[in-house]
Amino acid sequence: MTPYPVVNGRADGGRLLFAIVTALGLAIIYAPTLYLLFASLNPGEQLELVAPSHYSLAWYAALLDDRRLLRALEESALVGLATATLTTPIALAAALAYRAMTRLRSLFLLVVLSAMFVPGTIEGLGISVVLRLARVSPSWVTVTIGHLLWTLPFAVIVSLIGLSAVAPSTVAAARDLGAGPLRAFIDVTLPLMRGSLVSSFVFAFLLSLNENARAYFLVGRQNTLPLYMFGAMNSGASPTIYAFCGAVLVVSFAALGLIFIGAARPRGDLPGVRLAGMQGPQAHEM
């Protein structure tokens, strides 16, 4: 018997091996976060597990009184939304430019993606020095600039993956039926890339929400959430920090479930499909 059926998972031994490796990987990934979630239900001040009969939401209720944490969350949410809003269209434009290029494509992509390999402390310090020379005061705007440079390469990759699902022949068919470049882009390309654009926005928001190194050099008077939590841990964290982490986990899992439910629903015809089925004069009149 050759080892290939085991490697491909077609033999019983292969299925068992893959099941064990998968379970072990999931345990390593989720065990720390699940421990934090259940430990946040401890009514005491120690981060340890208690019996389910002793579970309490006292520290979750105390979250509403932690004004500094809420202000830091507000700041991070503002920066994250601004970063994602700017990153998504810029990344889409870069992906479209890369697809349209016939020369120096590899160099263009290398320049765009190289930002993800720059250490955060170096990039944050460099941006801080440049902004200080330009007499720009630290604020959520300066943090957004730093986070934009950090999230853009990742969003470009997501946009390129989504753009690969758009066959050039589909766009060419819409153009042959009379649609102009802008109308073909709106009616064909964008609907087919809808999922990747949403993923790019969410990815950029989450990267910004968790970023620490760049924000340290660019933040103003109000800390972002990672900076506040890092400082709280060094000074002896309040259990409200653990409750906040548990709340974030619950919201994240709920949002992920809603996304999967929405993705599983059947979709109607895309505007681009309807456009491609029209006759030339009809498409031209739209």
Sequence and secondary structure as in RCSB ss.txt:
>XXXX:A:sequence
MTPYPVVNGRADGGRLLFAIVTALGLAIIYAPTLYLLFASLNPGEQLELVAPSHYSLAWYAALLDDRRLLRALEE
SALVGLATATLTTPIALAAALAYRAMTRLRSLFLLVVLSAMFVPGTIEGLGISVVLRLARVSPSWVTVTIGHLLW
TLPFAVIVSLIGLSAVAPSTVAAARDLGAGPLRAFIDVTLPLMRGSLVSSFVFAFLLSLNENARAYFLVGRQNTL
PLYMFGAMNSGASPTIYAFCGAVLVVSFAALGLIFIGAARPRGDLPGVRLAGMQGPQAHEM
>XXXX:A:secstr
  SHHHHTT SHHHHHHHHHHHHHHHHHHHHHHHHHHHHTT SSSS     GGG   HHHHHGGG HHHHHHHHH
HHHHHHHHHHHHHHHHHHHHHHHHH  SSHHHHHHHHHGGGGS HHHHHHHHHHHHHHTT   SHHHHHHHHHHH
HHHHHHHHHHHHHTTS HHHHHHHHHTT  HHHHIIIIIHHHTHHHHHHHHHHHHHHHHH  HHHHHH  SS  H
HHHHHHHHHT   HHHHHHHHHHHHHHHHHHHHHHHHHHS     HHHHHHTS HHHHHH 
